[in-house]
């Protein structure tokens, strides 16, 4: 949509553009904040700011660029006085004892997943897969917020240095410096090595179904058949995490596997990766959504599973809040 279209149609024109861009704006703000809920809040604030400022919009850029500029600067304001969001693996070495004490750390700012369902058209999700993978989002949190913004505007949105400079209110040389430092830092972090080749969707879903069946059956041997030797387990908000099947499988057997019928997992997707909503049986006899698992597939097996609490994440992933136990 051009600026002339905005001037002809007034607020309705840019609102149509905003509605069309909303899933992509959520993805952009999620990359910046590391939080699905924060991204939703920032995009809502972007809408309000655009509504207040549309009369002053001069049309020097497209409405799309204008909205991204508002969203980016809203993120910068929100992040100026916040700590980076983390995953358990970002806090220290894994525990070697499956009986290590696991306790919540609610004082930390934890990374959140991004359910694929909020991104709209499945075709768009395929395009966005690499830019929202969990390891990359965690690595981006180590960048100062202006470096993060410059990197995302350039590498994900393909903005020119001049466009980034205009959006951030800095010079073009400053943008080039921000990009150089951001790329250098991300190279040092090397979150997961080179991005893995996208797996065949059928094979990926089949592997997820096998994991779900094994977990619900409390079958450690079946879990072993679908995970890598260096498989890691993390569960927000617990700082203790485990790596290696020699630790992860005993932990699952002793502390995580459900009694028959008390936990169900339903397949979904988040961060462009396989995911599962977790439901636990309550006193009322109803299974309630409690958390979202996100899996990383390396080769033909899972190499990582991260559990995030929150019924809202499960429903945002397109799954129900409540389930009735299977009959019989």
WOMO-V963445 format. One record per residue. N is the residue number from 1. RES is the residue in one small letter. SS is DSSP state (hx for helix, st for strand, lp for the rest). PSI is psi in whole degrees, 0 to 359 (* if undefined). OMEGA is omega in radians with two decimals (999 if undefined). Layout:
# WOMO-V963445
N:RES:SS:PSI:OMEGA  N:RES:SS:PSI:OMEGA
This chain:
# WOMO-V963445
1:x:lp:132:-3.12  2:x:lp:168:3.09  3:x:hx:329:3.12  4:x:hx:324:3.10  5:x:hx:320:3.11  6:x:hx:314:-3.08  7:x:hx:328:-3.13  8:x:hx:320:-3.01  9:x:hx:352:3.13  10:x:lp:212:-3.02  11:x:hx:328:-3.11  12:x:hx:324:-3.12  13:x:hx:309:-3.10  14:x:hx:332:3.10  15:x:hx:322:3.06  16:x:hx:318:3.12  17:x:hx:318:3.12  18:x:hx:314:-3.13  19:x:hx:319:3.14  20:x:hx:326:-3.09  21:x:hx:349:-2.97  22:x:hx:312:3.12  23:x:hx:319:3.14  24:x:hx:325:3.08  25:x:hx:322:3.07  26:x:hx:316:3.12  27:x:hx:317:3.13  28:x:hx:313:-3.12  29:x:hx:330:3.05  30:x:hx:317:3.09  31:x:hx:323:-3.14  32:x:hx:315:-2.97  33:x:hx:336:-3.06  34:x:lp:16:-3.10  35:x:lp:125:3.07  36:x:hx:316:-3.11  37:x:hx:319:3.07  38:x:hx:321:3.13  39:x:hx:317:3.09  40:x:hx:317:3.14  41:x:hx:318:-3.12  42:x:hx:321:3.13  43:x:hx:323:3.06  44:x:hx:319:3.10  45:x:hx:324:3.07  46:x:hx:317:3.11  47:x:hx:314:-3.11  48:x:hx:319:3.13  49:x:hx:321:3.11  50:x:hx:320:3.13  51:x:hx:321:3.14  52:x:hx:332:-3.01  53:x:hx:2:-3.03  54:x:hx:326:-3.13  55:x:hx:336:-3.13  56:x:hx:358:-3.14  57:x:lp:121:-3.00  58:x:lp:355:3.10  59:x:lp:21:3.11  60:x:lp:348:3.08  61:x:lp:175:3.06  62:x:lp:161:3.07  63:x:hx:323:3.12  64:x:hx:311:3.13  65:x:hx:319:3.12  66:x:hx:316:-3.13  67:x:hx:320:3.09  68:x:hx:324:3.11  69:x:hx:315:3.11  70:x:hx:314:-3.11  71:x:hx:317:-3.12  72:x:hx:314:-3.12  73:x:hx:331:3.03  74:x:hx:319:3.06  75:x:hx:315:-3.13  76:x:hx:317:3.12  77:x:hx:316:-3.11  78:x:hx:328:-3.02  79:x:hx:351:-3.04  80:x:lp:324:-3.06  81:x:lp:31:-3.14  82:x:lp:149:3.05  83:x:lp:156:3.10  84:x:lp:150:3.07  85:x:lp:146:-2.99  86:x:st:162:2.88  87:x:lp:159:-3.13  88:x:hx:320:-3.11  89:x:hx:342:3.10  90:x:hx:1:-3.06  91:x:lp:349:-3.12  92:x:lp:186:-3.09  93:x:lp:155:3.10  94:x:lp:155:3.07  95:x:st:143:-3.13  96:x:lp:353:-3.09  97:x:lp:117:3.14  98:x:lp:345:3.10  99:x:lp:10:3.11  100:x:lp:142:-3.10  101:x:lp:128:3.14  102:x:lp:119:-3.14  103:x:lp:154:-3.08  104:x:st:147:3.07  105:x:lp:76:-3.05  106:x:lp:350:-3.14  107:x:lp:345:-3.11  108:x:lp:154:3.02  109:x:lp:111:-3.03  110:x:st:143:3.02  111:x:lp:148:3.07  112:x:lp:155:3.05  113:x:lp:168:3.06  114:x:lp:105:3.11  115:x:st:134:3.14  116:x:hx:331:-3.06  117:x:hx:334:-3.12  118:x:hx:351:-3.09  119:x:hx:0:3.03  120:x:lp:229:-3.02  121:x:lp:129:-3.14  122:x:hx:328:3.11  123:x:hx:323:3.10  124:x:hx:326:-3.13  125:x:hx:321:3.12  126:x:hx:317:3.13  127:x:hx:322:-3.05  128:x:hx:349:-2.99  129:x:hx:308:-3.05  130:x:hx:325:-3.03  131:x:hx:351:3.12  132:x:hx:12:3.14  133:x:lp:145:-2.95  134:x:hx:317:-3.10  135:x:hx:322:3.12  136:x:hx:317:3.13  137:x:hx:319:3.10  138:x:hx:319:3.14  139:x:hx:322:3.14  140:x:hx:333:-3.12  141:x:lp:342:3.12  142:x:lp:347:-3.12  143:x:lp:139:2.95  144:x:lp:151:-2.91  145:x:hx:325:3.13  146:x:hx:323:3.03  147:x:hx:317:-3.14  148:x:hx:314:-3.14  149:x:hx:313:-3.13  150:x:hx:316:-3.13  151:x:hx:314:-3.10  152:x:hx:320:3.12  153:x:hx:324:-3.13  154:x:hx:307:-2.97  155:x:hx:332:-3.13  156:x:lp:315:-3.08  157:x:lp:352:3.09  158:x:lp:35:3.05  159:x:lp:152:3.05  160:x:lp:163:3.10  161:x:hx:323:-3.14  162:x:hx:319:3.13  163:x:hx:320:3.12  164:x:hx:317:3.13  165:x:hx:318:3.14  166:x:hx:318:-3.12  167:x:hx:322:-3.06  168:x:hx:352:-3.14  169:x:lp:38:3.11  170:x:lp:177:3.14  171:x:lp:163:3.08  172:x:hx:315:3.07  173:x:hx:324:3.11  174:x:hx:321:3.10  175:x:hx:315:-3.14  176:x:hx:324:3.09  177:x:hx:317:3.10  178:x:hx:317:-3.12  179:x:hx:319:-3.14  180:x:hx:315:-3.13  181:x:hx:322:3.13  182:x:hx:314:-3.14  183:x:hx:320:3.12  184:x:hx:318:-3.13  185:x:hx:319:3.14  186:x:hx:325:3.07  187:x:hx:322:3.10  188:x:hx:319:-3.09  189:x:hx:321:3.10  190:x:lp:65:-2.94  191:x:lp:314:-3.13  192:x:lp:20:-3.01  193:x:lp:196:3.12  194:x:lp:143:3.13  195:x:lp:133:-3.14  196:x:lp:152:3.07  197:x:lp:132:3.14  198:x:lp:127:-3.11  199:x:lp:162:3.02  200:x:lp:127:-3.08  201:x:hx:323:3.12  202:x:hx:317:3.13  203:x:hx:322:3.13  204:x:hx:313:3.13  205:x:hx:322:3.12  206:x:hx:320:3.12  207:x:hx:318:3.11  208:x:hx:317:3.12  209:x:hx:322:3.12  210:x:hx:319:3.11  211:x:hx:314:-3.12  212:x:hx:313:3.14  213:x:hx:319:3.14  214:x:hx:318:-3.11  215:x:hx:314:-3.12  216:x:hx:331:3.12  217:x:lp:0:-3.10  218:x:lp:45:-3.05  219:x:lp:97:-3.09  220:x:hx:324:-3.14  221:x:hx:322:3.11  222:x:hx:325:3.04  223:x:hx:316:-3.11  224:x:hx:328:-3.08  225:x:lp:347:-3.08  226:x:lp:7:-3.12  227:x:st:155:3.09  228:x:st:163:3.11  229:x:st:324:-3.10  230:x:st:25:3.11  231:x:st:137:3.14  232:x:st:148:3.12  233:x:st:129:3.07  234:x:st:149:3.13  235:x:st:106:3.04  236:x:lp:135:0.16  237:x:lp:40:-3.11  238:x:st:125:-3.11  239:x:lp:333:3.12  240:x:lp:133:3.10  241:x:lp:168:-3.00  242:x:st:148:3.13  243:x:st:133:-3.12  244:x:lp:135:-3.09  245:x:hx:335:-3.14  246:x:hx:341:3.09  247:x:hx:317:-3.04  248:x:hx:316:-3.09  249:x:hx:315:3.05  250:x:hx:323:3.11  251:x:hx:315:3.13  252:x:hx:316:-3.11  253:x:hx:320:-3.02  254:x:hx:328:-2.95  255:x:hx:343:-2.99  256:x:hx:328:-3.09  257:x:lp:140:-3.09  258:x:lp:155:2.89  259:x:lp:156:-3.01  260:x:lp:122:3.05  261:x:lp:0:-3.07  262:x:lp:345:3.12  263:x:st:138:3.00  264:x:st:149:3.06  265:x:st:135:3.07  266:x:st:135:-3.08  267:x:st:144:3.04  268:x:st:200:3.10  269:x:st:149:3.05  270:x:st:145:-3.12  271:x:lp:31:-3.10  272:x:lp:19:-3.06  273:x:st:162:3.05  274:x:st:144:-3.14  275:x:st:168:3.12  276:x:st:134:3.01  277:x:st:136:-3.09  278:x:st:134:-3.12  279:x:st:139:3.13  280:x:st:141:-3.11  281:x:st:128:3.12  282:x:lp:178:-3.11  283:x:lp:335:-3.13  284:x:lp:353:-3.10  285:x:lp:7:3.13  286:x:st:140:3.05  287:x:st:125:-3.11  288:x:st:137:3.08  289:x:st:135:-3.11  290:x:st:337:-3.07  291:x:st:166:3.11  292:x:st:124:3.05  293:x:st:138:3.04  294:x:st:129:-3.05  295:x:st:144:3.02  296:x:st:127:3.14  297:x:st:125:3.10  298:x:st:119:-3.03  299:x:lp:234:-3.11  300:x:lp:16:-3.14  301:x:st:168:3.08  302:x:st:139:3.10  303:x:st:349:-3.08  304:x:st:144:3.00  305:x:st:128:3.13  306:x:st:129:-3.11  307:x:st:130:-3.14  308:x:st:129:-3.11  309:x:st:154:3.01  310:x:lp:117:3.09  311:x:hx:326:-3.12  312:x:hx:327:3.10  313:x:hx:323:-3.13  314:x:hx:313:-3.13  315:x:hx:327:3.07  316:x:hx:335:3.11  317:x:lp:6:3.07  318:x:lp:15:-3.12  319:x:lp:157:-3.13  320:x:lp:159:3.10  321:x:lp:331:-3.05  322:x:st:148:3.05  323:x:st:147:3.00  324:x:st:140:3.11  325:x:lp:148:3.10  326:x:lp:137:-3.12  327:x:lp:155:3.09  328:x:lp:*:999
